[in-house]
Amino acid sequence: MTESAWRTTTGPAEASPEQRMPEWDGDHLRDPATDEEPGIDPAELADDDLIREMHSLHRTRLDTLRHASDAALANHLRRTAELETEYLARHPGREIDPARLRDE
């Protein structure tokens, strides 16, 4: 893919998906009555539930990226970041597969 394919009207090619998505902050997703975003706080999920939620998001990632509205993609990005951040906080010494390492 060429660099120009990554350019958008909202930023340069090196901008992250979060920077390119105007809805990334999730304000449009908040319930005005409670000022909360949808979804259970990842810190409240049991390990099995946390893994299940991450599986679900990763399974639907490509369809969301290709076909969902900007608001749905922003919600997907936000929720993925929340769940993965919680997972990394719980498992800082996670097992690294040597086959996944690259020579530098």
C-alpha positions as CSV (number, residue, x, y, z in Angstrom):
1,M,0.0,0.0,0.0
2,T,1.4,3.4,-0.9
3,E,1.7,6.2,1.6
4,S,-1.0,8.2,-0.2
5,A,-3.5,5.4,0.5
6,W,-3.1,6.2,4.2
7,R,-3.7,9.9,3.8
8,T,-7.1,11.2,4.9
9,T,-8.7,14.6,4.8
10,T,-8.2,14.9,8.5
11,G,-4.5,14.3,8.8
12,P,-1.2,13.1,7.5
13,A,-0.2,9.5,6.6
14,E,1.6,9.0,9.9
15,A,-1.6,9.8,12.0
16,S,-2.9,6.9,14.0
17,P,-6.4,5.6,13.5
18,E,-7.4,7.4,16.7
19,Q,-6.1,10.7,15.4
20,R,-7.9,10.2,12.0
21,M,-11.2,9.4,13.7
22,P,-13.0,12.6,14.8
23,E,-15.4,10.6,17.0
24,W,-12.5,8.8,18.8
25,D,-13.2,10.6,22.1
26,G,-16.5,8.8,22.4
27,D,-18.5,11.8,23.5
28,H,-21.3,11.0,21.1
29,L,-21.6,7.5,22.7
30,R,-22.1,8.7,26.2
31,D,-25.5,8.3,27.8
32,P,-26.5,11.9,28.7
33,A,-28.4,10.8,31.7
34,T,-25.4,9.0,33.3
35,D,-22.5,10.5,31.4
36,E,-21.2,6.9,30.9
37,E,-20.0,5.1,27.8
38,P,-21.6,1.8,26.9
39,G,-20.1,-1.5,28.1
40,I,-19.0,-2.9,31.5
41,D,-15.9,-1.4,33.0
42,P,-13.1,-3.8,32.0
43,A,-11.7,-3.8,35.6
44,E,-15.0,-5.4,36.7
45,L,-14.8,-8.3,34.3
46,A,-13.5,-11.7,35.4
47,D,-10.5,-12.9,33.4
48,D,-12.6,-15.3,31.3
49,D,-15.1,-12.5,30.5
50,L,-12.3,-10.1,29.6
51,I,-10.8,-12.7,27.1
52,R,-14.2,-13.4,25.7
53,E,-14.9,-9.7,25.0
54,M,-11.5,-9.3,23.4
55,H,-12.1,-12.4,21.2
56,S,-15.4,-10.9,20.1
57,L,-13.9,-7.5,19.2
58,H,-11.0,-9.1,17.3
59,R,-13.4,-11.4,15.4
60,T,-15.5,-8.5,14.2
61,R,-12.6,-6.1,13.6
62,L,-12.4,-6.3,9.8
63,D,-16.1,-6.0,9.2
64,T,-16.2,-3.0,11.6
65,L,-13.3,-1.3,9.9
66,R,-14.6,-1.9,6.4
67,H,-18.4,-1.4,6.8
68,A,-19.4,0.2,10.1
69,S,-20.3,3.8,10.5
70,D,-17.6,6.2,11.9
71,A,-19.4,6.2,15.2
72,A,-19.4,2.4,15.4
73,L,-15.7,2.3,14.4
74,A,-14.8,4.9,17.1
75,N,-16.7,2.8,19.7
76,H,-14.9,-0.3,18.5
77,L,-11.5,1.4,18.8
78,R,-12.3,2.8,22.2
79,R,-13.5,-0.5,23.6
80,T,-10.6,-2.5,22.2
81,A,-8.2,-0.1,23.8
82,E,-10.0,-0.3,27.1
83,L,-10.0,-4.1,27.2
84,E,-6.5,-4.6,25.9
85,T,-5.2,-2.0,28.4
86,E,-6.9,-3.9,31.2
87,Y,-5.5,-7.2,30.0
88,L,-1.9,-5.8,29.9
89,A,-2.3,-4.4,33.4
90,R,-3.4,-7.8,34.7
91,H,-0.7,-9.7,32.8
92,P,2.5,-7.5,32.6
93,G,4.7,-10.6,32.4
94,R,2.6,-12.3,29.7
95,E,4.2,-15.2,27.9
96,I,6.1,-14.1,24.7
97,D,6.2,-16.7,21.9
98,P,9.8,-16.7,20.6
99,A,8.5,-17.5,17.1
100,R,6.8,-14.1,17.1
101,L,10.1,-12.2,17.7
102,R,11.9,-10.6,14.8
103,D,15.6,-10.1,14.3
104,E,16.5,-6.5,14.5
